Amino acid sequence: MDGLIMVSGRRHNADDIVATALAVEPMKFVYRGRIAVFSVTVLRDERIVVVAEQRPDSTEEDSFQWMSRVLQAIDSIHGVGVFCLALVPANTLPKTPLGGIHLSEIKQLYLEGGLHPCNVLMCPHTCVTNLPKPRQKQPEIGPASVMVGNLVSGKRIAQASGRDLGTSDDNDQFLFLSEVLQWRAQTTPDHVLYTLLSSRGAVSNSLTCLQLHKRAERVAALLMERGGLQEGDHVALVYPPGIDLIAAFYGCLYAGCVPITVRPPHPQNISTTLPTVKMIVEVSHSACVMTTAVICKLLRSKEAMATVDIRNWPPVLDTDDLPKKKPPALYKPTNPDGLAYLDFSVSTTGMLAGVQMSHNAVGAFCRSVKLQCELYPSREVAICLDPYCGLGFVLWCLCSVYSGHQSILIPPVELESNPALWLLAVSQLRVRDTFCSYSVMELCTKGLGLQTEALKVLKHSANTPLNTAEGTRA
């Protein structure tokens, strides 16, 4: 790389430039081997400098004629301009021990102003090509110019301010979800956390912060008195998607128990769905099963008893008839790494997998969803997911209590009778964000695809807001 000069993004060989300069008038004006070519930095780019010793008998006119020809030759052959061409008297350039010129010392003398040439030709106009363009005068002052002028003069046009997502909210001071619910019941008791929709799209049930807190207290009293459970006991929650499942979950936290959500058996397919319920209850070592009166009756039916003998199960508690009084004291957890709940899921091949979720993990999960989805108390989010494991359970049961937003719960089973339920709810309630599964989208598109013409007629005649459903189908 010795002798290479980088000018304007191109490499030039110093020896080639020397050869070009000597070829103008070989052996007549400049001594061979007494010429130096190097680069200096001028205006953020390298510029070429040529320094040579002229013959003693050369006149000033001869010197400038030779320099002019050298500039033209280098420009035409190498396509680059020379910044400075300096001629010094004979035998004045520093020499190396071997008799050649000392290039680094020549460059240092040039930079320090100690070269003392007898003839100099500076050509910045031919080699400095990166100068900024002159500012063009605008024909008139437009709105953009006024805006820029105000900014330059320091005037504040507008100011936007908001909450820093990195700062902790009030609920972030709590390590446990049960404490967050108690805090919300005290500070915003009438704020609606959950709204459950029926198959017709009407509100069938709702829960405020205070209502959920009181209901969870009654569930905790049921577990302590009738169930006789102790701290750390596991409780299987066999509920359909709804408000009862949420209240039972927080009731377990209030009692110090570990809840396990279990999908209830299907009434039309008990023989294949009930063994899965039994397997989760047994593997989780549940000390108690909580459910509704309808599912209690289903578990004791002849068809269920023919598949699984419920008499070998732990006690089954019906939460439709909750005690009216509060528990003597709510359980206060102390270890953030302690077990909050068990998350069981069954694969399509029938393999059962369980995950232990600590209180720390629950808080981190809810916090990440809150920040990613920008959830806060004035938001409304529609959820059409199965609330038994994974993200579906977290969104259905946990995130509303943690973030304070209202969750509009749409049980996926209701879409079997009304495929347009989910999309109609999103459209009519003007919900900005919704969560659903691939099976829900497939059920909606297949079900509504057969009703496209009827929906178009219904839309034009009754002017019902079916835009979301029709648009999604397309």
C-alpha positions as CSV (number, residue, x, y, z in Angstrom):
1,M,0.0,0.0,0.0
2,D,3.1,2.3,0.1
3,G,2.8,5.2,-2.3
4,L,-1.0,4.9,-2.7
5,I,-3.0,8.2,-2.3
6,M,-6.7,8.1,-1.6
7,V,-8.4,11.1,-3.2
8,S,-12.2,11.5,-3.5
9,G,-12.7,7.8,-2.9
10,R,-10.1,6.7,-5.6
11,R,-6.6,5.4,-5.2
12,H,-3.7,7.0,-7.1
13,N,-0.1,5.7,-7.2
14,A,2.5,8.4,-6.4
15,D,5.1,6.7,-8.6
16,D,2.7,7.0,-11.6
17,I,2.2,10.7,-10.9
18,V,6.0,11.1,-10.7
19,A,6.4,9.4,-14.0
20,T,3.8,11.6,-15.6
21,A,5.5,14.8,-14.4
22,L,8.9,13.6,-15.6
23,A,7.4,12.7,-19.0
24,V,6.4,16.3,-19.8
25,E,10.0,17.3,-20.5
26,P,12.3,14.4,-19.6
27,M,15.7,15.3,-18.3
28,K,15.4,19.0,-19.2
29,F,13.9,20.7,-16.3
30,V,13.6,18.4,-13.2
31,Y,16.3,16.0,-12.0
32,R,15.1,12.4,-12.1
33,G,14.7,11.1,-8.6
34,R,14.5,14.6,-7.2
35,I,10.7,14.9,-7.2
36,A,8.2,14.0,-4.3
37,V,4.5,13.3,-4.5
38,F,2.4,13.0,-1.3
39,S,-1.1,14.0,0.0
40,V,-2.3,16.4,2.7
41,T,-5.7,16.8,4.2
42,V,-7.7,19.8,3.1
43,L,-11.4,20.2,3.8
44,R,-11.9,16.6,4.9
45,D,-10.3,15.1,1.9
46,E,-6.8,14.2,0.7
47,R,-5.2,16.6,-1.8
48,I,-2.1,15.9,-4.0
49,V,1.1,17.9,-3.5
50,V,4.0,17.8,-5.9
51,V,7.4,19.1,-4.8
52,A,10.5,19.1,-7.1
53,E,14.0,20.5,-7.5
54,Q,14.4,22.7,-10.6
55,R,17.7,23.1,-12.5
56,P,19.8,26.0,-11.5
57,D,19.7,27.7,-14.9
58,S,15.8,27.7,-15.1
59,T,14.0,31.0,-15.3
60,E,10.7,31.8,-13.7
61,E,8.9,31.7,-17.1
62,D,10.3,28.3,-17.8
63,S,9.2,27.1,-14.4
64,F,5.6,28.2,-14.7
65,Q,5.3,26.8,-18.3
66,W,6.6,23.4,-17.0
67,M,4.2,23.5,-14.0
68,S,1.2,24.3,-16.3
69,R,2.0,21.4,-18.6
70,V,2.4,19.0,-15.6
71,L,-1.0,20.0,-14.2
72,Q,-2.7,19.4,-17.6
73,A,-0.9,16.0,-18.0
74,I,-1.9,14.8,-14.5
75,D,-5.4,15.9,-14.9
76,S,-5.8,14.3,-18.4
77,I,-4.0,11.0,-17.6
78,H,-5.0,10.4,-14.0
79,G,-8.3,12.4,-13.8
80,V,-7.3,14.2,-10.6
81,G,-6.3,17.8,-9.8
82,V,-3.1,18.9,-8.1
83,F,-3.6,21.1,-5.0
84,C,0.0,22.4,-4.8
85,L,3.0,22.2,-7.2
86,A,6.1,23.7,-5.6
87,L,9.6,24.1,-7.1
88,V,12.6,24.4,-4.7
89,P,16.2,25.3,-5.6
90,A,18.6,22.5,-6.6
91,N,20.0,20.3,-3.8
92,T,17.7,21.6,-1.1
93,L,15.4,18.7,-0.5
94,P,16.3,16.4,2.5
95,K,18.1,13.2,1.5
96,T,18.1,9.7,2.8
97,P,21.4,7.9,3.7
98,L,21.2,6.1,0.3
99,G,21.0,9.4,-1.6
100,G,17.3,9.5,-2.4
101,I,14.8,12.1,-1.2
102,H,13.3,11.9,2.3
103,L,9.6,11.9,1.6
104,S,8.3,12.2,5.2
105,E,10.7,15.1,6.0
106,I,9.6,16.9,2.8
107,K,6.0,16.5,3.9
108,Q,6.7,17.7,7.4
109,L,8.6,20.8,6.0
110,Y,5.6,21.6,3.8
111,L,3.1,21.3,6.6
112,E,5.3,23.5,8.9
113,G,5.9,26.1,6.3
114,G,9.7,25.4,6.2
115,L,9.9,24.3,2.6
116,H,10.8,27.7,1.2
117,P,10.0,27.1,-2.5
118,C,11.1,29.5,-5.2
119,N,8.1,28.9,-7.4
120,V,4.6,27.8,-6.3
121,L,1.4,27.1,-8.2
122,M,-1.7,26.5,-6.1
123,C,-4.8,25.2,-7.8
124,P,-7.5,24.7,-5.2
125,H,-10.3,25.4,-7.8
126,T,-9.4,22.2,-9.7
127,C,-9.0,19.8,-6.9
128,V,-11.4,20.9,-4.1
129,T,-14.7,19.4,-5.4
130,N,-16.5,18.8,-2.1
131,L,-17.4,22.3,-1.2
132,P,-21.0,22.8,0.0
133,K,-23.4,24.3,-2.4
134,P,-24.2,28.0,-1.9
135,R,-27.6,28.7,-0.2
136,Q,-30.2,29.4,-2.8
137,K,-32.5,32.4,-2.3
138,Q,-36.1,31.4,-2.1
139,P,-38.6,33.4,-4.2
140,E,-40.9,33.9,-1.2
141,I,-41.2,33.0,2.4
142,G,-43.4,29.9,2.8
143,P,-44.9,28.1,5.9
144,A,-41.9,25.8,6.1
145,S,-39.5,28.8,6.2
146,V,-41.6,30.4,9.0
147,M,-41.4,27.1,10.9
148,V,-37.7,26.8,10.5
149,G,-37.2,30.5,11.4
150,N,-39.2,30.1,14.6
151,L,-37.2,27.0,15.6
152,V,-33.9,28.7,14.9
153,S,-34.9,31.7,16.9
154,G,-35.7,29.5,19.9
155,K,-39.5,29.8,19.9
156,R,-41.4,26.8,21.2
157,I,-44.0,25.8,18.6
158,A,-45.6,23.0,20.6
159,Q,-44.8,20.5,23.3
160,A,-45.8,16.9,23.8
161,S,-45.5,15.2,27.1
162,G,-46.5,11.8,28.3
163,R,-45.9,9.1,30.8
164,D,-42.5,7.4,30.7
165,L,-43.1,3.7,30.2
166,G,-39.9,3.0,32.0
167,T,-41.1,4.4,35.3
168,S,-43.0,2.2,37.7
169,D,-46.8,2.6,38.1
170,D,-48.6,2.4,41.4
171,N,-49.4,-1.3,41.0
172,D,-45.7,-2.1,40.3
173,Q,-45.0,-1.6,44.0
174,F,-46.7,-4.9,44.7
175,L,-45.0,-8.2,44.3
176,F,-48.2,-10.3,44.3
177,L,-51.3,-10.2,42.1
178,S,-53.6,-10.7,45.1
179,E,-52.2,-7.5,46.6
180,V,-52.9,-5.6,43.3
181,L,-56.5,-6.7,43.4
182,Q,-57.0,-5.6,47.0
183,W,-55.4,-2.2,46.1
184,R,-57.7,-1.7,43.1
185,A,-60.7,-2.6,45.2
186,Q,-59.8,0.2,47.6
187,T,-58.7,2.9,45.1
188,T,-61.1,2.2,42.2
189,P,-63.9,0.0,43.5
190,D,-66.4,0.8,40.8
191,H,-64.1,0.4,37.8
192,V,-65.2,-2.5,35.6
193,L,-62.5,-5.1,35.0
194,Y,-64.4,-7.8,33.1
195,T,-67.4,-7.9,30.8
196,L,-68.8,-11.3,29.6
197,L,-70.7,-11.4,26.3
198,S,-73.4,-14.0,25.5
199,S,-73.9,-15.7,22.2
200,R,-76.1,-12.9,21.0
201,G,-73.5,-10.2,21.8
202,A,-75.3,-8.9,24.9
203,V,-73.5,-8.3,28.2
204,S,-74.4,-11.4,30.4
205,N,-72.2,-10.6,33.4
206,S,-69.6,-8.1,34.5
207,L,-67.2,-7.6,37.5
208,T,-65.9,-4.4,39.1
209,C,-62.7,-4.3,41.2
210,L,-64.7,-4.4,44.4
211,Q,-67.1,-7.1,43.2
212,L,-64.2,-9.4,42.2
213,H,-62.5,-8.8,45.5
214,K,-65.6,-9.6,47.6
215,R,-66.4,-12.7,45.5
216,A,-62.8,-13.9,45.8
217,E,-63.1,-13.4,49.6
218,R,-66.2,-15.7,49.7
219,V,-64.4,-18.3,47.6
220,A,-61.5,-18.2,50.1
221,A,-63.9,-18.6,53.0
222,L,-65.4,-21.7,51.2
223,L,-62.0,-23.2,50.8
224,M,-61.0,-22.6,54.4
225,E,-64.3,-23.7,56.1
226,R,-66.0,-26.3,53.9
227,G,-62.9,-27.6,52.1
228,G,-60.6,-27.4,55.1
229,L,-57.6,-26.6,52.9
230,Q,-54.2,-25.4,54.1
231,E,-51.6,-23.1,52.7
232,G,-50.0,-24.5,49.6
233,D,-52.8,-27.1,48.8
234,H,-53.6,-27.5,45.1
235,V,-57.1,-26.8,43.8
236,A,-58.4,-27.8,40.4
237,L,-60.7,-25.2,38.9
238,V,-63.1,-26.9,36.5
239,Y,-65.1,-24.1,35.0
240,P,-66.4,-23.0,31.6
241,P,-64.9,-19.7,30.2
242,G,-66.5,-17.0,32.3
243,I,-66.6,-14.9,35.5
244,D,-66.7,-17.8,37.9
245,L,-63.3,-19.0,36.7
246,I,-61.7,-15.6,37.5
247,A,-63.3,-15.3,40.9
248,A,-62.3,-18.9,41.8
249,F,-58.7,-18.2,40.8
250,Y,-58.3,-15.1,43.0
251,G,-60.2,-16.9,45.8
252,C,-57.4,-19.5,45.8
253,L,-54.8,-16.8,46.0
254,Y,-56.7,-15.2,49.0
255,A,-56.7,-18.6,50.7
256,G,-53.0,-19.3,50.0
257,C,-53.8,-22.3,47.7
258,V,-52.3,-23.1,44.3
259,P,-55.0,-23.0,41.5
260,I,-54.9,-25.2,38.4
261,T,-57.4,-24.3,35.6
262,V,-58.9,-27.4,33.9
263,R,-61.1,-27.5,30.8
264,P,-64.4,-29.0,31.8
265,P,-65.7,-32.2,30.1
266,H,-67.9,-31.7,27.1
267,P,-71.5,-32.9,27.8
268,Q,-71.8,-34.5,24.3
269,N,-68.4,-36.2,24.5
270,I,-67.9,-37.2,28.2
271,S,-66.2,-40.5,27.4
272,T,-63.2,-38.8,25.7
273,T,-63.0,-35.5,27.6
274,L,-63.5,-36.6,31.2
275,P,-60.3,-38.8,31.4
276,T,-58.2,-35.7,30.6
277,V,-59.8,-33.9,33.5
278,K,-59.1,-36.8,35.8
279,M,-55.5,-37.0,34.6
280,I,-54.8,-33.3,35.4
281,V,-56.5,-33.6,38.8
282,E,-54.4,-36.7,39.7
283,V,-51.1,-35.4,38.3
284,S,-51.4,-32.0,40.0
285,H,-52.2,-33.7,43.3
286,S,-55.2,-31.5,43.8
287,A,-56.7,-31.6,47.3
288,C,-60.0,-30.2,46.1
289,V,-62.0,-29.6,42.9
290,M,-64.1,-26.4,42.5
291,T,-66.7,-26.1,39.8
292,T,-70.3,-25.0,39.1
293,A,-73.6,-26.8,40.0
294,V,-74.1,-27.7,36.4
295,I,-70.7,-29.4,36.0
296,C,-71.2,-31.1,39.4
297,K,-74.3,-32.7,38.1
298,L,-72.6,-33.7,34.9
299,L,-69.7,-35.4,36.9
300,R,-72.2,-37.4,38.9
301,S,-74.2,-38.5,35.9
302,K,-74.4,-42.2,34.8
303,E,-72.5,-41.6,31.7
304,A,-69.6,-39.9,33.6
305,M,-69.6,-42.6,36.3
306,A,-69.3,-45.2,33.6
307,T,-66.1,-43.5,32.4
308,V,-64.5,-42.3,35.6
309,D,-65.5,-43.1,39.2
310,I,-65.8,-39.6,40.8
311,R,-65.9,-41.2,44.2
312,N,-62.2,-41.7,44.1
313,W,-61.7,-38.0,43.4
314,P,-60.8,-35.3,46.0
315,P,-63.8,-33.4,47.4
316,V,-65.8,-31.4,44.8
317,L,-67.0,-28.0,45.9
318,D,-69.9,-26.1,44.2
319,T,-69.2,-22.4,44.1
320,D,-72.7,-21.4,43.0
321,D,-73.7,-21.4,46.7
322,L,-70.9,-19.3,48.3
323,P,-70.9,-18.4,52.0
324,K,-72.0,-14.9,52.8
325,K,-69.3,-14.2,55.4
326,K,-65.7,-13.2,54.8
327,P,-62.7,-15.4,55.8
328,P,-61.1,-14.6,59.1
329,A,-58.0,-13.3,57.4
330,L,-56.6,-13.2,53.8
331,Y,-53.4,-15.0,53.1
332,K,-50.4,-12.7,52.7
333,P,-47.7,-14.3,50.6
334,T,-44.1,-13.5,51.5
335,N,-41.9,-15.3,49.0
336,P,-42.0,-13.9,45.4
337,D,-40.4,-17.1,44.1
338,G,-43.2,-19.2,45.6
339,L,-45.7,-21.0,43.5
340,A,-48.6,-18.9,42.2
341,Y,-50.4,-21.5,39.9
342,L,-49.8,-24.5,37.8
343,D,-50.2,-24.2,34.0
344,F,-51.2,-27.6,32.4
345,S,-51.6,-28.1,28.7
346,V,-52.5,-31.2,26.6
347,S,-50.9,-31.6,23.2
348,T,-52.8,-33.0,20.2
349,T,-51.1,-36.4,20.8
350,G,-52.4,-36.5,24.4
351,M,-49.2,-35.6,26.2
352,L,-49.7,-33.6,29.4
353,A,-47.2,-30.8,30.2
354,G,-47.1,-28.7,33.3
355,V,-45.3,-25.4,34.1
356,Q,-44.8,-24.0,37.6
357,M,-45.5,-20.3,37.5
358,S,-44.0,-18.3,40.4
359,H,-45.3,-14.9,41.6
360,N,-42.2,-13.3,40.1
361,A,-42.9,-15.0,36.8
362,V,-46.6,-13.9,36.9
363,G,-45.5,-10.3,37.5
364,A,-43.0,-10.3,34.7
365,F,-45.4,-11.9,32.3
366,C,-48.2,-9.3,33.0
367,R,-45.7,-6.4,32.9
368,S,-44.4,-7.4,29.5
369,V,-47.9,-7.7,28.1
370,K,-48.8,-4.3,29.6
371,L,-45.9,-2.5,28.1
372,Q,-46.1,-4.2,24.7
373,C,-49.8,-3.6,24.3
374,E,-49.9,-0.2,26.1
375,L,-52.5,-1.3,28.5
376,Y,-54.0,1.1,31.1
377,P,-57.3,1.5,32.9
378,S,-59.1,3.4,30.2
379,R,-58.4,0.7,27.5
380,E,-60.8,-2.0,26.4
381,V,-59.5,-5.2,24.9
382,A,-61.6,-8.0,23.4
383,I,-60.4,-11.5,24.2
384,C,-61.7,-14.6,22.4
385,L,-59.4,-17.3,23.7
386,D,-59.6,-20.5,25.8
387,P,-58.7,-19.4,29.3
388,Y,-57.0,-22.6,30.5
389,C,-53.3,-22.4,29.8
390,G,-50.5,-20.2,28.4
391,L,-51.2,-16.7,27.1
392,G,-54.9,-17.3,26.9
393,F,-55.1,-17.8,30.7
394,V,-52.9,-14.8,31.4
395,L,-55.0,-12.5,29.2
396,W,-58.3,-13.9,30.5
397,C,-57.6,-13.9,34.2
398,L,-54.5,-11.9,35.1
399,C,-53.7,-8.9,32.9
400,S,-56.9,-6.9,33.7
401,V,-56.2,-7.0,37.4
402,Y,-52.5,-6.1,36.9
403,S,-53.0,-3.3,34.3
404,G,-56.5,-2.2,35.2
405,H,-58.0,-2.3,31.7
406,Q,-61.4,-3.7,30.9
407,S,-61.4,-7.2,29.3
408,I,-64.4,-8.0,27.1
409,L,-64.6,-11.8,27.3
410,I,-66.0,-13.7,24.4
411,P,-66.0,-17.5,25.0
412,P,-64.9,-19.3,21.8
413,V,-67.6,-21.9,22.3
414,E,-70.3,-19.3,21.6
415,L,-69.0,-18.8,18.1
416,E,-70.3,-22.2,17.2
417,S,-73.8,-20.9,17.3
418,N,-73.0,-17.3,16.2
419,P,-69.8,-17.1,14.0
420,A,-70.1,-13.3,13.7
421,L,-70.1,-12.8,17.5
422,W,-66.4,-11.9,17.9
423,L,-66.2,-9.6,14.9
424,L,-69.5,-7.9,15.7
425,A,-68.4,-7.2,19.2
426,V,-65.1,-5.7,18.0
427,S,-67.0,-3.5,15.5
428,Q,-69.9,-2.4,17.7
429,L,-67.9,-1.7,20.8
430,R,-65.2,0.0,18.8
431,V,-62.4,-2.0,20.3
432,R,-59.0,-1.2,19.0
433,D,-57.2,-4.4,20.1
434,T,-58.4,-8.0,20.3
435,F,-56.8,-11.3,20.9
436,C,-57.9,-14.5,19.3
437,S,-56.6,-17.9,18.2
438,Y,-56.2,-19.3,14.7
439,S,-59.2,-21.7,15.3
440,V,-61.4,-18.7,16.1
441,M,-60.4,-16.9,12.9
442,E,-61.0,-20.1,10.9
443,L,-64.4,-20.6,12.5
444,C,-65.4,-17.0,11.7
445,T,-64.2,-17.0,8.1
446,K,-65.8,-20.4,7.3
447,G,-69.0,-19.6,9.0
448,L,-69.4,-16.1,7.6
449,G,-68.2,-17.1,4.1
450,L,-71.4,-19.0,3.6
451,Q,-73.5,-16.0,4.8
452,T,-71.9,-13.3,2.7
453,E,-74.9,-12.5,0.5
454,A,-77.3,-12.6,3.5
455,L,-74.9,-10.3,5.5
456,K,-74.8,-7.8,2.5
457,V,-78.6,-7.7,2.3
458,L,-78.8,-7.3,6.1
459,K,-76.3,-4.5,6.0
460,H,-78.0,-2.5,3.3
461,S,-81.5,-3.0,4.7
462,A,-81.0,-2.5,8.4
463,N,-77.7,-0.6,8.2
464,T,-76.2,-2.7,11.0
465,P,-72.5,-2.3,11.6
466,L,-71.2,-5.4,9.8
467,N,-68.2,-3.7,8.2
468,T,-65.7,-5.5,10.4
469,A,-67.1,-9.0,9.7
470,E,-67.5,-8.5,6.0
471,G,-64.0,-6.9,5.6
472,T,-62.3,-9.6,7.5
473,R,-64.0,-12.3,5.5
474,A,-62.8,-10.6,2.3
